[in-house]
Each structure stands twice: as C-alpha cells, then as structure tokens.
Amino acid sequence: MKVLHVIPSVTKLRGGTSQAVLDMVRALQMINVDAEIATTNDDGDNLLDVPLGKRIQYNHVPVWFFERFSPNIKPIREYAFTSELTQWLWENISRYDLVHVHALFSYPSTIAMAIARLKNVPYIVTPHGLLCEWSLGQSTRKKQIYSKIIEKSNLNHSQGIHFTSQKEQQEVSKLGLNVPGFVIPLGLSIPDPIPDAYSRLRQLYHISASEPVILFLSRLHHKKGLDYLIPALSKVSHHKFTFILAGSGTSDYEAEIESLLVSNGLRDRTILTGFVAGEDKDLLMQAADLFTLTSHSENFAVSVLEALAVGVPVLVTPGVALAAVVQANQVGYIPDLNVSAIADALESYFRNPQQAKQMGEIAHKFVLEKYTWKRIASQLQEVYTSILDKSLLLSKRMFIK
C-alpha cells in the first residue's frame, strides 16, 4: 500500500499539526505502510533550507519538498502557493494507491484534492480543526467564498473525513457535507524520561524546590485564551508559584502578552522561554506541576496529551477537544472560559496538591494505553485498507449529513 500525505508545511513554527503528520507517517512506515509526504519549504516568514523536488529523509521521514511562492505579502505567503508541487502531483499522483490530505484553505491541500479527483485517485482529508466553529469564524467571508467555490466540492468527493475528536465531528456535522466521517485521535511519541528533570528545571531558572511550576506551552495566539489565564493567575497570586510561558507568536502579540503580565502583576514570577523543542521542551513538560491550556477552540491539542503522558495534571477549558477525555478519566480541571472559573480551578489545585498528584499518576497510565502512535497507525491502516478494498467499513460509520 503506497500512501501520499500532503500538507502545506512541516515546520515546527506551524504548531502541533506539522509534527503530528511527521509522527503519523513515521508510525505508518513502522507497520509497513509505504507512506511519504509532499509539502512546501515553508518556514513561517522564511524558507526551510532543504533540497527541492527530490525525496529526502527529514526527521527520519521520507519527504518531497517544493518551493513556496514567497512575495513580500504575508497572506499570499501563508496560502503556500507552489507551482512545482502542482506539476509534480499531476505527473506522479497516480503512482499512489491513496492520498491523505491534511488541513484546508491552503493551496497544497486544495490542489492535491483537485488533482486526485481528476486522476481518480481516492483520498481522505484530515481538517485538523479547520472546519470547527471557532476556526470558521475567523476570516469568515473569505472562508465562506473559498468553501462554496472550491473546498466543499473537494470534501464531498473524498472517501472520508478523518476527525481527531468526537467534538470536531459533532461541529462539522452541522455543515451539510455528504461524506462519511470517522474519529481516530492523534498519537503521541513518548519522550525519554529525564530522571532529574524536577531539580534541573528549578536550578536552571532559580526556582525554589517547594514552589509549584504552572506551565503554558503552545503557540502564542489570541485563540489560546491567555487573556483569561493570566488575570486568573493574578487572582491566586497569594499562593506561591512560578508561571512558565513557553511559545512564540507574532511580535505584536508577544508584546501584548508582556503588557498583560505586567498589568496583572505577574511579570516578576513569569519566565518567558520563547519557542522550545526537543529536550528543552521535554524538560519543561516533565518538571511542571500543572499544565494549562485555556483555549477558545482546540481540535485536539497534542500538548495536553504530552503533559498527561509524563504524569502532569492539566487545566483545560471546554473548547479543548480533549476536555471530555480529561473529565472522563479525572486527570485534570475543566473550568469554563472565564477568569473567575479558571481562578477557582487554580485554587482547587493549590488547596489539594495530593489530588493533583493522583491525577497525574492516572493520566500517565491511560495515555500509554490508548494514544501511542503504533495504535493510531494501525487504526489508520484499517481505514486505508477498507477504502482500497471498497468495503463497507466507512459507510457504517457516522455520516455527516
């Protein structure tokens, strides 16, 4: 079985989706699915320094990179137009049994679906939350036009839509698409444990051994609800804690967050690390006492799973799709998205640290049981096989009508 994954970008700067697709393809290869990626050399405002137009190993994954059109106009750069990928797909897409398209409202994804249709190559689509209500509410008019003219037809001609949570599937069911959908979560690559992570982090940032570390680790974006979390932390500032804010965003938004920390009296107890990856990220995750993500909307939020996997309880708002999992397994706090509710949840954490510790222990076990990439890859392989065998597997699943 030969499967091509198409995604606009695999740079870490684009957040968890890019890393998830790299991990997904690596896991599929481990179970003998001949999977590879076609993408652009996008790297935010810059371009990745990678060979173009040839298959290379990138982070131990076979990837084809193509030149992204890069004018000095950000919205056009963000669309990731690439004539080279278009030509390559037209000439090569028929060599694949199946195409797995990731993301929407971007040129590489749109052209991959269009060419697959023209060449009669079956394809499935993983929207990664871009069809959820919050996402569709951003740049609403542009997305409505784009969807009506192009994307809706592409979706309706796919063999299925892959959702990563029940919440995502429920929201998309309101759009009137006529295509089967199925839910398979994203997986998790478990990092190597750092035996002295707790003491190393505190030594690195001069934090008292008895002082809890509250961690936010994600892309800095207004979607993430920091304008609720930071005032909520201010309300519990009578407790001792250090807030570590790890991530990067636009210079304007980073300045806005800096100002918010100052106005809420938290700047002196906040550590701003900027973007982190690799062992630096693992150290933060493994040494934190509480992980926070108070987003308006999160299709999956791999970072929440990453925290749970290393035994750290989480505080997430209902807009985070994994909130239902957190609640069902009692591994964290799920306040509404408002300052008072988040502050109350933080107060509960401070008042009962033993309960939080027990949450972390439970979380570690259930994540290792249910969210490994090996397990997820096997479920995807089952879907791929059902499509290629033209079996009834997908038609038995929930239709989006």
Sequence and secondary structure as in RCSB ss.txt:
>XXXX:A:sequence
MKVLHVIPSVTKLRGGTSQAVLDMVRALQMINVDAEIATTNDDGDNLLDVPLGKRIQYNHVPVWFFERFSPNIKP
IREYAFTSELTQWLWENISRYDLVHVHALFSYPSTIAMAIARLKNVPYIVTPHGLLCEWSLGQSTRKKQIYSKII
EKSNLNHSQGIHFTSQKEQQEVSKLGLNVPGFVIPLGLSIPDPIPDAYSRLRQLYHISASEPVILFLSRLHHKKG
LDYLIPALSKVSHHKFTFILAGSGTSDYEAEIESLLVSNGLRDRTILTGFVAGEDKDLLMQAADLFTLTSHSENF
AVSVLEALAVGVPVLVTPGVALAAVVQANQVGYIPDLNVSAIADALESYFRNPQQAKQMGEIAHKFVLEKYTWKR
IASQLQEVYTSILDKSLLLSKRMFIK
>XXXX:A:secstr
 EEEEE S   GGG HHHHHHHHHHHHHHHTT EEEEEEE EETTEE     SSEEEETTEEEEEE     S HH
HHHHT  HHHHHHHHHHGGG SEEEEE SSSHHHHHHHHHHHHTT  EEEE TTTTSHHHHTTTHHHHHHHIIII
IHHHHHTSSEEEESSHHHHHHHGGG   EEEEE    B      TTHHHHHHHHHT  TTS EEEEES   GGG 
HHHHHHHHHHTTTS  EEEEE    HHHHHHHHHHHHHTT GGGEEEEES  HHHHHHHHHH SEEEE  S BS 
 HHHHHHHHTT  EEE TTBTTHHHHHHHT EE   SSHHHHHHHHHHHHH HHHHHHHHHHHHHHHHHH BHHH
HHHHHHHHHHHHHTT STGGGS EE 
